Amino acid sequence: MKQTVKCAVIGTGMMGKEFASAAMRWSHLSGTALRPEIISICGGSLPESDRIWYREGLGTVTQETTDYREVLKNPEVEAVYCAVPHHLHEEIYTACIQAGKHLMGEKPFGIDKGANERILEAAERRPEVFVRCSSQFPFVPAVQKLCSMLAAGQFGTIIEAEAGFMHSSDLNPDKPINWKRRIETNGAYGCMGDLGMHILHVPLRAKWRPLNVRAILSNIIPRRRDEQGNLVPCDTWDNATLFCETEAPGGERFPLTLKTQRIAPGEKNSWYLTVKGTKGAASFSTKQINTLSYLLYDGKAQEWRTVDMGHETAFPSITGDIFEFGMSDALMQMWAAFFHELEHRAPLSRFAGCVTPEETRQSHLLFTAALNSHRTGNTIVLSGS
């Protein structure tokens, strides 16, 4: 029998349900010793339809509340997944850590740099509490293969790299405003805070260090209708493009282009990563989630090849290797990584681990500099670079 970790979900919306869904089918995995058992759910309103969905689907819920403090008072809860709007991160994350609950938090891990610093200070004071941040895309098998090429040095000297997360969920100007489109709840980072950790996960794990940034930010639809139908300011950045001079561990410097876009015509929910070096190159997009294009240069022909990837995951599952991989599988792999590292206090491999608190700190340094860059029109040197 797998050892269970009794968990709580604070924030019972879309991502809370994704974690619950993963917990419901945990037996799909075949190689993880720890198993989440969700016993507590907490939502701001927690409608009866959500209560029923969690209660009947999981069969393990013993606490339902709208007050996260009640969750933290529950002595049976060992770990918490917190998926709440950004302005609540500091208060709830620090409370979870101070209560001794292991934490998986959502990006950007604090609405701004100051909030992030205070969350990390709380974690430093409680080193026995395991703390990580959500980001699932590196767990796609094709990306794991690209990352194995990085770890093996198959790219040689890095020439350039580009990462992006593009979707069109805000393309419709008639879409009502929500919390992600308001600075007071989403934060001044806008789309960078909401999407940026996804595109930084692999670069930061590769120990690529942005030295400076020139950012171009766009507020494309500045007004949207609220719940009453009134036009109100939509004051967060819709799209962001960051041009970074970046240093690799070997000391070489190269351009790293980072894009986060909520208004990207033709995109549903596309994450991509391209790396080019003197010995090889690779390119991946979730538009073709089961394929990786790569080139290994031998001094003669330059031939791009495409390899089909199946369900060749970091954490084994009952699905055969020849079958396709999907986004719910990536989320389950991310959660397997969380519980693996909770048990062993080390990731399965360098690129099969969840985002660390230190990596969230580096993201905030970059996003804060990006805001300054756009405001001044200058290239901003990152502090500590």
Residue pairs with C-beta under 8 A, 6 or more apart in sequence:
2 26
2 32
2 33
2 34
2 35
3 33
3 34
3 35
4 34
4 35
4 36
4 37
5 34
5 35
5 36
5 37
5 78
5 79
5 102
5 339
5 342
6 37
6 39
6 76
6 77
6 78
6 79
7 23
7 36
7 37
7 38
7 39
7 40
7 77
7 78
7 79
7 80
7 81
8 38
8 39
8 40
8 41
8 42
8 63
8 71
8 74
8 77
8 79
8 80
8 81
8 101
9 16
9 19
9 20
9 38
9 40
9 41
9 42
9 54
9 80
9 81
9 83
10 16
10 42
10 43
10 68
10 71
10 80
10 81
10 82
10 83
10 84
10 92
10 96
11 42
11 43
11 44
11 81
11 82
11 83
11 84
11 106
12 41
12 42
12 43
12 46
12 50
12 54
13 43
13 83
15 83
15 106
15 134
16 41
16 43
16 81
16 83
17 53
17 54
18 328
18 331
19 36
19 38
19 81
19 83
19 104
19 331
19 335
20 38
20 54
20 57
20 58
21 57
21 328
22 36
22 328
22 331
22 332
22 335
23 36
23 37
23 38
23 58
23 335
24 57
24 58
25 332
26 32
26 35
26 36
27 318
28 317
28 318
28 319
28 332
29 315
29 316
29 317
29 318
29 332
29 336
30 316
30 317
30 318
31 315
31 316
32 315
32 336
32 339
32 340
33 343
34 339
34 340
34 342
34 343
35 339
36 79
36 335
36 339
37 60
38 54
38 58
38 60
38 61
39 60
39 61
39 62
39 63
39 74
39 76
39 77
40 61
40 62
40 63
40 64
40 65
40 71
40 74
40 76
40 77
41 50
41 51
41 54
41 61
41 63
41 64
41 65
42 64
42 65
42 66
42 67
42 68
42 70
42 71
43 50
43 66
44 66
44 84
45 66
46 64
46 65
46 66
51 64
54 61
54 64
55 61
55 64
62 76
63 70
63 71
63 74
65 71
68 82
68 92
68 95
69 95
71 77
71 80
72 80
72 95
72 96
72 99
72 101
73 99
77 101
78 101
78 102
79 101
79 102
79 103
79 104
79 130
79 342
80 96
80 101
80 102
80 103
80 104
81 104
82 89
82 92
82 93
82 96
82 103
82 104
82 105
82 106
83 106
83 134
84 92
84 106
85 179
85 180
85 185
85 186
86 108
86 110
86 111
86 185
86 186
86 187
86 193
86 194
87 111
87 184
87 185
87 186
87 187
89 105
89 106
89 108
89 109
89 110
89 111
89 115
89 119
90 110
90 111
90 115
90 118
90 119
93 103
93 105
93 109
93 110
93 119
93 122
94 118
94 119
94 122
96 103
97 103
97 119
97 122
97 123
97 125
97 126
97 129
97 131
98 122
98 126
100 126
100 128
100 129
101 129
102 129
102 130
102 131
102 342
103 129
103 130
103 131
103 132
104 132
104 133
104 134
104 335
104 338
104 354
105 119
105 131
105 132
105 133
105 134
106 133
106 134
107 133
107 134
107 135
107 193
107 194
107 196
107 197
107 198
107 355
107 360
107 363
108 116
108 187
108 189
108 192
108 193
108 194
108 196
108 197
108 360
108 363
108 364
108 367
109 116
109 119
109 133
109 197
109 357
109 360
109 363
109 364
110 116
110 117
110 118
110 119
110 360
110 364
111 186
111 187
111 193
112 187
112 188
112 189
112 364
112 368
113 364
113 365
113 367
113 368
116 360
116 361
116 364
117 361
117 364
119 357
120 357
120 358
120 360
120 361
123 129
123 131
123 357
130 341
130 342
130 345
131 357
132 338
132 341
132 354
132 355
132 356
132 357
133 197
133 354
133 355
133 356
133 357
133 359
133 360
134 197
134 334
134 354
134 355
135 197
135 198
135 201
135 334
135 354
135 355
136 327
136 330
136 331
136 333
136 334
137 143
137 198
137 201
137 202
137 271
137 286
137 330
138 144
138 147
138 201
138 202
138 205
138 351
138 352
139 313
139 314
139 330
139 333
139 334
139 337
139 352
140 284
140 286
140 289
140 325
140 330
141 290
141 309
141 310
141 311
141 312
141 313
141 325
142 284
142 289
142 290
142 291
142 292
142 307
142 309
143 202
143 273
143 284
143 292
144 312
144 313
144 314
144 351
144 352
145 292
145 307
145 309
145 312
146 273
146 275
146 282
146 284
146 292
146 294
147 202
147 205
147 206
147 350
147 351
148 351
149 155
149 280
149 282
149 294
150 202
150 206
150 275
150 351
151 349
151 350
151 351
154 277
154 279
154 280
154 296
155 275
155 276
155 277
155 278
155 279
155 280
155 281
155 282
156 277
156 278
156 279
156 280
157 248
157 250
157 252
157 277
157 278
157 279
158 208
158 248
158 252
158 254
158 275
158 276
158 277
159 254
159 276
159 277
159 278
160 254
160 255
160 256
160 257
160 276
161 203
161 208
161 246
161 254
161 255
161 256
161 257
161 273
161 274
161 275
161 276
162 256
162 257
162 258
162 259
162 272
162 273
162 274
163 199
163 200
163 202
163 203
163 256
163 257
163 258
163 259
163 272
163 273
163 274
164 199
164 257
164 258
164 259
164 260
164 261
164 270
164 271
164 272
165 195
165 196
165 198
165 199
165 259
165 260
165 261
165 270
165 271
165 272
166 259
166 260
166 261
166 264
166 267
166 270
166 271
166 272
167 261
167 262
167 264
167 267
167 268
167 269
167 270
168 262
168 263
168 264
168 265
168 266
168 267
168 268
169 175
169 262
169 269
170 181
170 221
170 238
170 262
170 263
171 263
171 264
171 265
173 221
173 224
174 225
175 224
176 224
176 225
176 226
176 227
177 224
177 225
177 226
177 232
177 234
179 185
179 186
180 186
180 194
180 236
181 224
181 234
181 235
181 236
182 234
182 235
182 236
183 235
183 236
186 193
186 194
186 236
187 193
187 236
188 236
188 371
189 196
189 237
189 367
189 370
189 371
190 217
190 219
190 236
190 237
190 238
190 240
191 236
191 237
191 238
191 239
191 240
191 260
191 261
191 262
192 237
192 240
192 242
192 260
192 367
192 370
193 367
194 260
194 262
195 260
195 262
196 240
196 258
196 260
196 363
196 366
196 367
197 355
197 359
197 360
197 363
198 271
199 258
199 259
199 260
199 271
199 273
200 258
200 359
200 362
200 363
200 366
201 355
201 359
202 273
202 351
203 246
203 256
204 355
204 359
204 362
204 363
205 350
205 351
205 353
205 359
206 248
207 248
207 249
208 246
208 247
208 248
208 256
209 246
209 247
209 362
209 385
210 244
210 245
210 246
210 256
210 366
210 382
210 385
211 244
211 245
211 246
211 247
211 253
211 381
211 382
211 385
212 244
212 245
212 369
212 379
212 380
212 381
212 382
212 385
213 242
213 243
213 244
213 366
213 369
213 370
213 373
213 379
213 380
213 382
214 242
214 243
214 373
214 378
214 379
214 380
215 240
215 241
215 242
215 243
215 369
215 370
215 371
215 373
215 374
215 380
216 240
216 241
216 374
217 237
217 239
217 240
217 241
217 370
217 371
217 374
218 237
218 238
218 239
218 240
218 263
219 234
219 235
219 236
219 237
219 238
220 238
220 239
220 263
221 234
221 238
221 263
222 233
222 234
222 235
223 231
223 232
223 233
223 234
224 231
224 232
224 234
225 231
225 232
226 232
238 261
238 262
238 263
239 259
239 260
239 261
239 262
239 263
239 264
240 258
240 259
240 260
240 261
240 370
241 257
241 258
241 259
242 257
242 258
242 259
242 366
242 370
243 255
243 257
244 255
244 256
244 257
244 258
244 366
245 253
245 254
245 255
245 256
246 253
246 254
246 255
246 256
247 253
248 254
261 267
264 270
269 286
269 327
270 285
270 286
270 287
271 285
271 286
272 283
272 284
272 285
272 286
272 287
273 283
273 284
274 281
274 282
274 283
274 284
275 281
275 282
275 283
278 297
279 296
279 297
280 294
280 295
280 296
280 297
281 294
281 295
281 297
282 292
282 293
282 294
282 295
283 292
283 293
283 294
284 291
284 292
284 293
286 327
289 324
289 325
289 326
289 327
290 308
290 309
290 310
290 324
290 325
291 306
291 307
291 308
291 309
292 306
292 307
292 309
293 304
293 305
293 306
294 304
294 305
294 307
295 302
295 303
295 304
295 305
309 325
310 320
310 321
310 322
310 323
310 324
310 325
311 317
311 319
311 320
311 321
311 322
311 323
311 324
311 325
311 329
312 321
313 325
313 329
313 333
314 333
314 336
314 337
314 348
314 349
314 352
315 333
315 336
315 337
315 340
315 348
315 352
317 329
317 332
319 329
334 354
337 347
337 348
337 352
337 353
337 354
338 354
340 347
340 348
341 347
341 348
341 353
341 354
347 353
347 354
365 382
365 383
365 384
366 382
369 380
369 381
369 382
369 383
370 380
372 378
372 380
373 379
373 380
